[in-house]
């Protein structure tokens, strides 16, 4: 599974249509007293701060999404009904945020408004046939850039490409019943897992409209209700809370720990736009072997990944201490398991290894380090940061997701599914997304575009892959990786 910028994914030429949620009557909006989750609020305030600086908007809003094929006939009316059902199903799509005066701290007061399920529709805007994939890219990129914002509804939009011209002579490309769907959502209403839930949901809802096939969608809760609990949890934190004290130690100098190798962050003339790559680290067989070896050690795959990172940092940077920020899901209640929203917190992971530590020792220490912060994701970091008076942002972030049991995961390769993210500007951030899918273990990364950063991140990932393969008892193979550069 690749997680890349839209610019890194080829799109076919064909007829492009934008699909835009609408409200049947403006008086259907009502003031919603449910608060924003702490992460949602922080996202909004970051957007306001960026706008206030008057800095270049070349990068644009922070959005995520996916692109995939639907191997069925294209029926515009059926698709409209499916998209309307999807928008109505997830309350986070039917809610928005505006600024409403000044709060007690002198910042913008944020207010939520929501519309009921029966007040939404989805309207198509046919752009017409595009002669090249580059033209399609330009249309979709422009659509997302001018539409998506934490303060401008709708927060999730869709584009389709139908009447696709064949790209090769393969039998699959000769299919006439096939079209492409791309969606993008402001990060405030969607997390990484939600992207993949959406792929399955959209396909199933469309199949229901075309074939009356039961979509088999579970009853779900609303992220707006989750936000109430999130605020209550955060508001209970005090400076003496264990979680706050742990974060205070992790941020001992008031800033997040950086990537272990130099990335040219001090070069003010270096590029701000980040580079990216996506590649497989282990085959499915080697991933299964690593999981089996890790279970035998009494640990999880997350511990195997963190232990390998600790050894990589030691081997390349001489660091005996891995300090990394890890996103963790907050879908602790069954009603949120398949709900679209931003159900993610972060935890501070701190693992020590010795010069003589082997894989077994590193995994054991990683497991202990993860156990020490188990459940910390429930406590919103934005609230912790306020208590500590810290405004630093994470610099080295590693996410691990096991996606094998996500609905329809086995069909992602057939549908040419790719997850997408917007371009990012930063001179010091390094993000790794490590994903376990039915095809094996993959990694997507973004990092500074500085030559030094590109060289060091590639070296780091090469060693990381070696450690994982050694841990799995695999033979290192060359030429098996697919790398994408922005």
N, C-alpha and C positions, 0 to 999 in steps of 0.2 A: 504494500500500500504506500503510494507516494503522497507526500504532503508538501505541495510546492506553490509558488506563485502562479497565477493564471498565465503569465507570460512564458512560463516554462512548459506549458502543456499545449500541444498542437490541437487546433480546432479545425473541423472540416468546413468547406464552403457550402452554402445552402441558403435557405430562407430564414431570416432571423426575426423573431418576435419577442418583444418585451412583455412580461406579465406583471401587472402592478395592482396590489391590493388597494381597494377603495372602501369608503364608508358610504352607505346608502343615503344617510342624511347627517349633516353636521351636528344636529341636536341629539344624536345618539351617543355622543361622547359624554361621559360623566366624570366628575372629580372622584378619584380613587384614593382613599386615605391609607391604603396599604403602603408601607415605606419601601424604598429601594433597598435591595441587599447591599451590604457594605461594598462589595466588589463592583456592583453596578454603579453605585454613587461615585466611587473612585474613578471609574472609567469616564463618567460624565464630567467630573471636575478636571480630569486630565485633558479632555477635549476642550473645555473652556479655557484652560490655561494656555494650551497650544494656540488657540485662536487669539488670545489676548496678546501674545508675543508678536503677532503679525509676521511670523516666520513663514517660509515657503510652504505652500500646500501641495507641493509636487507629489508627496507620498500619499496624501489623502487620508480617509477614514480607515480605522482598523476593522476589517471585516474578514470573515471566514466563510467557507462554503464548500461546494463539491460540484463535480461534473461527471455525468454518466450517461450511458445509452439506454433507451427504452426500445426493446425489440418488439414492437407492435405498431399497428397502423396509427398514423397521426390523426387525431380527431380534436380539433380546437375546442369544441363545446364540451367534450368529455374532460379535456384537460382543465378547462376553466372550472368545472364543477369539482374536480379533484383538488385543485389548488385552493379553491374556496373552502372545501372541507378541511384541508390541512391548516389553513389560516385560522379557521374557527376552532379547531381542536386544541390549539396551543394558545393559552391566554396571553403569554408573553408577546405573541405576534399582534395582539389586539390592544396593546397598551403602549403608551409613549410618555416621555418626560419633557417638561418645559421648565424654564426658569421663571420664578414668580417672586420677585423682590429680593430682599437681603435677609440672610438668617442671622442668628445671634452672634455668630463669629465673624460677621462682616462679609461672608461669602454669598454666592448666589443660593437662594432658596429653591430647591428642586421640588416640583409638583408632578404627580402622576395622574394621567387620564386614561380611561379604558372604554372600550365599546363592547356590547354584548355579542354573542356568537351570530345572531341573526342579522347583525348590522353590517357585516362585511361581504364584499364581493371581490372578484379579481377581473381586471379588464385587460385585454390584449392590445398591444400596439405593434402592428406589423411593419417592420422596417424594410422588408423586401429581400430580394435575392442579393447575396454578396458573392463576388467572383472569386475571392481568395480567402483562405483561412486567416490571413493577416487582417483582412477587412472585418471578419467576424470578431477577431480579438479586439480590434479597435472599438467596435460597437458595444461588446459586452463590458469591456474595461471602462468605457465612458459611462455606460448605464449604471454600473456599480458606484463609480466615483461621484457622479452627480446626484445619486439617490440616497446612498446609505450614510447615516449619521445617527449618533445617539440622541439627537434632538429633532430629527426630521422623520416623520412617519410616512410610509411604512419602513420597518426596520429589516425586512426580508423581502427580496424580490427574485424573480425567476426570468431566465431567458431560454428560448428554445431555438434549435437549428433543425429544420426539417427539409425534406427533399434533398437529402445529403448526396453530394456527388461522390461516387466510389473513389477510394484513395489507393486501391490496389486491385489486383485481379483475383483476390481470394473469394471463396464462396460466400463468406460472411459479408464482405463488402458489396456483394451482389444483391443482398436483401433490399427489397423496396420498403418493407415495413420496419422502419428504424428511424429514430430521431434522437437528437442530443438535448439533454436538459442541464442547465447550469443555474445554480442558485447562489446568492450571496446574502449574508446577514451581518448586520452590525454586531460586534462581539458582545454587546450588552445583552443580547437575546439568545445567544447560542454559544456552546462550548464545543470542544473537539468531538466528544462522544455524540453530541446532538447532531453533528454533521452527518454521521454515519447512520444514526437512527432515521434521519430525514430521507436518505437514499431509499431505504426499505419502505418507509411510509408512503412516499410519493409514488413509487412504483405500484404498491398495493392499492392505493386509492385510485390510481388511474386504471388498473386492471378491474377494479370494482365497477367503474363507470363504463368500461368497454365490454366486459364479459360478465358482469354481475357476480364476480368471484369474491367470496368473503375475504376482506382484508386482514382479518384476524389481528386487530389492534387492541391492545390491552387498555383498560381504563387507567387514566393517569391523573396525577395531581397537577397543580398550577405552580409555576415558579414564583408567581406573585404571592401565593400563600407561603411558600418556602422562604421568601424574603422577610416575612414577618418574624419567622423563627430565627432567621439569621441575625436580624437586628436585636432581638431579645437576647440571643446568645452573646453577641458582641457587647451589648450594653452592660452585661454582667461582669465583664473583665475589669480587673483593677491592676495597678502596677505590681501588686504582690502575687498575682496569679502565676501558677507554674509555667503556663504557656508564655506569658509576657516575660518572665525571668529568663526562660530559655532563649527566646528571640533576642533579648538584650545581650546575652552572652554571645550569640551568633553574630550579632551586629556590634561587636565590641568597640569598633572605631566609628560607628554611626553609618557604615556603608556595607553593602553586600559584598561577599567575597567574589573576586574576579575569576575568569577562566585561568587555569594553571599556567598557560603559556602566553607570551606577549601577543597582543593583537593590534598593536599600533594605535592604541586609544589616545595617546598623548600627541599624536600628529594632527594638529588642527587643520592641516591642508589635505588630509586624507579624505577619501570618499565617505559620505554619510550613509548612502544607500547600501544595504546589506547584500551579501552574496548568499546563495543557498545551494544545497545539494540534497539528493535523495538516493539511497542505495540500499541493497540488501546486505545484511551482515552475516546471516546464517540461513541455510536451507531449512526446510521444514524438518527433515530428519535430524540435522544437527541441533536445531532448536529443541526438538523433543529429547534428544540426548542430554542437552544442557539442563533441561527441566528435570529429567530423571536424576541426574547427578546432584542437582541442587536439592531436590526432595530428600535424597538419601542423606544429605547433610543437615536435614531438618530445617531448611530455609526455603524462601520463595524465589521466584524468578526476579522479582524486584531486587532482592538481596544479591542475586547473581550479577545483575546489571550494575548495581552500585559497587559491589566488590571489584568488578572488572574496571570500573572507572577509577577506583582508588589505586589499583595496581598500575593503571596507565599513567595517572598523575605522578605516582612515585617514580616510575621508570623513565618518563620523559622530562619531568620538571623537578625531580628530586623532592617532591612534596610528600611528606609522611602523613599529611592530614588532608582529606578530601572534604571540602565544605561546599555544598551545592544546595540550591533551592529546588524543591520538587513539588510540582502540582499534584494534588490528590483529589479524587472525586468526593463530593458531599451528598451523593445520592443514597443516604443511609436508610431512607424509608421506601418500601416497595412502590408507593404511589409515584415516586419520582424516577423510577428505574428507566422508563421510556418517555419521560417528559423532556421536551426541548426547553433549554434555558442554560444559564451559566452556573452549573453546579460544581464549582472547583474552588478549592482552597489551596494554600501552599504551606509546606512544612520545611523547617531548617534541618538538613541532614549533615551530620558531622561524624566522619569515620576516620580513625587513626589506623595506619598500617606501619609495620616495621620493615627495615631493610630486608629481613629474611622471611617476611610473610609470603606464604604461597597462596594458591587459589582458595584452598579450604579455610585458611585463617582469614583471608580477606572477606570471604562470604560470611563467615561466622561474625566477624566484626561489623560487617554491613547490616546483618540481620539485627544485631544488638542496637546499632545506631537507628535503624528504622523503628524498632520496637519502642525506643525511647521517646519518639515523637508520634506514636500511634494515636490517632484521634485528633491531632492538633489541627487538621484541616477544618474541623468544625468551628474553630475559633477564627473569625475573619481577621486576616492579617491587617487590613486597612485600619481596623480599630486598634490593633496592637501598635501600629506605626504612630497613631495619634498619641497613644499613651506614652510612647518612647520619644515622641517629637523627632521622628526620623522621616525624611522625605526621599531617601535613597530608593532606587528601583533595582530589582534583581539583575545581576550581570551574567551569572552562569546558572542556567536553568535546564533541568533534565526531567522529562516526563516519560513514564513507562505506562503503556496501556496494553492489556491483553484483549484483543478484539475478536477472538475466534468465535465467541458465542453471541456476538452482536447479530441481530436479525439479518438473515440473508448474506452473511459474510462470505459463505462459500461461493456466492455468485458474483462477487465484486470483479474478479478477473474477466468473466464473461461479459459483464456490462462496461468494461473499461473504466471502472470507477477510480477517480482521483479526488483527494481532498485538497482544498485550496485555501490560501491565505493571502492577504494584501501585502504589498511591499512595505518594508520597514526601514527606518533610518535610525542608526545608532553606531557609535564608534567603539562601544565596549561590550555590547550584549552578545552572548553566545547561547543559543537555544538548541537543545537536542530533543527530538520526539522519537522515542524508541517504541516500535509497535510490533506486537506479536499477532500474526494473522495465520490463516490456514496455509499460506505459502512460506512461512518462516518468520525470521526476525529482521525488521528493516529499521532504518533510521532516516529521519529528515532533519536538516539542520539549517539554521540561519546564523550568520556571523558577519563581522565587519568586512567590507570589501577591500580593505588594505592588503597589500601584497603579503605582508608579514602574517596577518591573520589567516589568509587563505592557506599559506604554506603550513602554519602551525596547526590549524584545525584539521587539515588533511593528514598530517603526520599523527596527530592525536587519534583520529578515527581509525587510521591504519593499525596502530598499536592496540587500540581498544578491540578491534575485530580479531586480531591475533590472540588476545587474551581470552576472548569469548570462545574462539575455536579451540584453543588449548583446554579451556575449562570443559568443553563438550567432548573432548577427545577426538576432534575432527582434524582432518588433514587440510592444511591451508591450500586453497586453490586460487590461482590467479585468473584475472580476466572475467570474474563472475559478477562484478559490480556494475551498476548503472548509475552514473553520476550526472547530476544536472546543475549547471552553473547559471546564476542569474546574471 
